[in-house]
C-alpha cells in the first residue's frame, strides 16, 4: 500500500491529477492583428508582432535607426528568401512621392532576413528596378540583410525575420518621375533625355524635369572620390544633386561650367544609399544630356 500511495502522490505533484494542467504551453493568441498574443517560449511577443500593429517609420528624416527584435514573435508571413516559419515583426511607412528605400541590419549578431511587403498578406517578390533587392539574407558576405527598392507613393511594409534583436538602418531618397538607373562603380559616361512631364524632384529646389542614378554600398566599402559632370554634350541648363541620406547630406550644383553642372566630393566609407540626379533649372529646361561619373 505504501508504494501505491507514493506513486499517486508523485502523479499529483506532476500535475497529472486534481486539475494540475499538465502539457506543453501554447500560443493561445486570438490570431493575427488582435494584439492579444500570449508569450512564446516564456518571452513576451513584440508590440509589432502582428502586421496590424506594425511600427510606423517616420520619413520626416532621411535616415533612421530602429531597434527591433523578433524574439518571442510569431511567424506570420513567409519571406521570399530565408527560411519559412521564422518569427517576424512588421514596420510600415507612407511615401508622398516616388523614392528609393534602403534598409540594412549590419551589426546584428544573429542571422536576419529583411524584405518589403505591399500589404499585410503579400510580400514583394518582383524587382522594382534593376539592381534592387526586395528580400535579403546573407548580404555583403555577412549573415545580415540589405534591401533596396524603388517604391511609388502609398503605404508600404518592411518585415524583419530572425531569432533575435537587430538595429535596422533605414534610409530613403526621392527620385522624381523620370528614369531611374543603377549606377555601376568606376568611371562611366551615359546619355539621357529629360522631358517636360518627368516630374519634380525637390532636392536642391530644381524646377525642371530630372533623371536619377542610384547605388548602394556594403559595410566594407572604403569610400573615395566622386565626380559627376554634365559639362559636355548637354543642350539645356542643368542642375545636379547628390543625396547621401546616411550622412544626412544633399549636395547641389548649378552653373559650374557655363549653364552646366558638376559635383565633386568624397563618398563616406561603409554601407548606405546614394542618389544622383540630373535636373533642369526650371520647368522650361529639359532635353538631351551627357553624364560623366566616377564613383567608388
N, C-alpha and C positions, 0 to 999 in steps of 0.2 A: 504493500500500500504506500509506503514512504516513497518508493521510486515513482509510482504513478502520480502522487501529489507533486513531486519535484518537477516532473515532465509538464503537468498542467500549469504550474507557476511559470515555467520558462516560456511556454506558449503565450501566456497572458502578458509577460514583460515585453515580448517581441511584437506585441500589437496584433496578434492573430485572433484575439478573442475579446469579448467585452467592449466592442466598438473601438478598438485600438487604431483602426485606419491605416493598416499597412499598405505597402505597394509603392510604385515609383511616382515621384511628383510629376505633375503635368502642367502644361502652359495654363490651361484653364481660362484663357482670354476670351473676350467677346468677339474677336475677329478683327480684320484689318480696319483701321480708321476709327475705332471706338475710343482709343486712349485708355483702355482698361485691361491691358495685358498684364498677366502675373509675372513674377520673377522667373527667369530662366536660369537653371543651374545655380540658384541662390543669388543671382545678380539682378538688380532692377533693370527693366527694359529702358533704353534711352528714350527721351521725350519725342524724338523724331523716328522712332522705330517703324511707325506706320506712315505711309505716304500722305494720308490726310492730315497728319501733324508735321509735315515737312518743315524744317527750319528755313526761314527766309534769309536769303543772302542779299544784302543791300548792294545796289550798283551805284550808290552815291559816290563811293570811292572806286578808283580803277583797280585797286588790289585789296584783298582781304586775307587774313589768316584766321581760319576757322578750326577750333578744337573740336574733334569728333571722336566717337568710339562706337563700334558695333558690338562691343561686349554685352551680352545679355539680350541682344536683339533677335527678332525672328528673321527667317529667310523668306522674303515676300516675292521679289522679282528676280527672275533668272538673268544673270549677266550674260551678254552676248560673248564675252570672253571670261576666263576664270573658271571657277568650279561651282556648279549648281548646288543649291542648298546652303550656301554660305550666308551667315547673318548679314543684314544690310540696314542702312539708315538713309534717310531722304532729306534732300535740300531742294529749294526752289528759288528761282529768280525770274524777274519780269523785265524784259527789254522794251524800250520805246522806239528803238531803231536797230537796223541790222548791225551785228557786231561779231567779232571773233572772240570766242570764250575759251579760256585756258584754265586748267586746274591740275595740280600735282600733289602727291603725298610724300615727296622726297624727305627723308629724315625719319620716317616711321620705322619702328623696329621689326614689325611683322609684315607678312605678305598682305598686300591690299589690291583691290580692284576698284577702279573708278569708271563710271560710264554715264552717258547722258540718256535721258528718257523724255519722250514727248508727252507722256501722261503718266498717271499712276500705274497703268497696266501695260504700257508699251515702251520697252527700251529701244533706243535708236540703234539700228543695225546698218543703215545705208550711209555712205560717205556724204558729207555736206559740201566738201570742196576738196580738190586734190591735195594730198599731203596731210590731211587731218587724221584724227584718231578718236572715234566716238566711244571706244571702250579700250581700256588699257590695264594690263597687269605685267609686271616684269619690264618696265620701261627703262631705257638707257643702261641696260645691263645690271639693274638693281631688282629688288623684289617689290618695289613700289610702282606707282602708276603716274601717267601723264596723259591727259586728254586735251583735245582742242577741236573746236567745231565752229563753223560759220552758221549763225542762227538768226532767224528773222524776228521782228517784234512779236511779243507774246510771252506767255509763261512757259518756262522750261524747268526740267528737273535734273539734278546731279545726284547720283547714287554712289555711296561708299559701301563696299562689301569687304568683310575681313573678320578677323577674330579678336581684334583689339583696337587700340587708340591710334590716331593719326592727326597730324596737323595738315589741313587742306590749304594749299596756297592757290587762291582764286584771282585771276586777272582777266580783264576784258578791254577791248579797244574797238572803236567804231570804224567802219569801212565805207560808209556811203552806199550808194546803189549801183555803182559801176562794176567793172570786172574786178575779181579778187583772184590773185595769183600767188602761188607759193614761190618764195624767193630762195634759190639754192645758194649754198655757201660758195665763197670765192668771187671772182670777177665775172660780170655778165653785162651784156647790152641787149635791151629789148625795145621794141617799138609798140606803140599803142595809140588808141584814139579815144578821146573823151567826147561825149555827146551832150547836147543841151538838156536831155532828160535823165542823166545818170545820177541825179540826186544831189544831196547836200551833206558834206562832211563838216562837222562843227569844229574839228581840231584846227587851230590857227585862224578861225573865223574866215576861212576862204569862202568866196561866194559862188564859185563855179562848179562844174562837173569834175568828177575825180575817178581814178582807178587806184586800187590798193594792192600792195605786195606785203606778204607776211612770212614770218618764220618763227620757230621756237627752238630753244636750246636745252641741253642736258646739264645736270649739275657739274659735270666735268669740263664744261666749256670754259676755255680760257679767256674769252672775250677778245677785244682788239679793235683795230682801226676800222672805221666805217666811213665810206664816201659815196654819195649819190648825187647825180647831176642830170639836168635836162638842158645843159648849156649849148649843145649842138643838136641839129636835126629836129628842132621843135618850132612850130609855127604859131604859137599863141602865148600869151602872158601867163606863166605858171606860178603857182605857189606849191611848196613842198612841206610835208610834215612827217616827223618820225615819232611815233608813240612808243614809249617804253614803260608800260604800266607797272612792272615790277620795281622800277626805280622811281616811279611817280613823276615821270618827265615827259614833256612833249616839246620837241624841237621844231622850229618853224623857220622857213626862209622864203624871201621874196626879192627878186631883182639882184641876185648876187652877180649875175653875168648878163648885162643888159636887162631884159624883162624876164630872163630865165632864172632858174633856182639851183642851188646846190647846198648840201648838208655834209659837214664833216664832223665826226665826233668819235668817242671811244665807246664801244659796246661793253657793258659790265660782264664780268665772269659769272658763271652759274646758270641755273635754269630760269627760263622766262619766255615771255611773248613779246614780239616786236612787229609793228605795222608801219610801213612806209606808204605814203600816198602822194600821187601826182595830181594836183588840183588846179583849178583856174582861179585867177584873181577875182573875177566877177562872173555873174551869170552869162555874160556875153563871151567869156573867154573859154574856148574849148577847141579841140581839133587834134592834129597829129603831134606826137612827141617821140623822142628817143631818150630812153633812160639808161644811164650807165651807173652801175653799182659795184662796189667792192665791199664785201662783208665777211666777218669771221665765220 
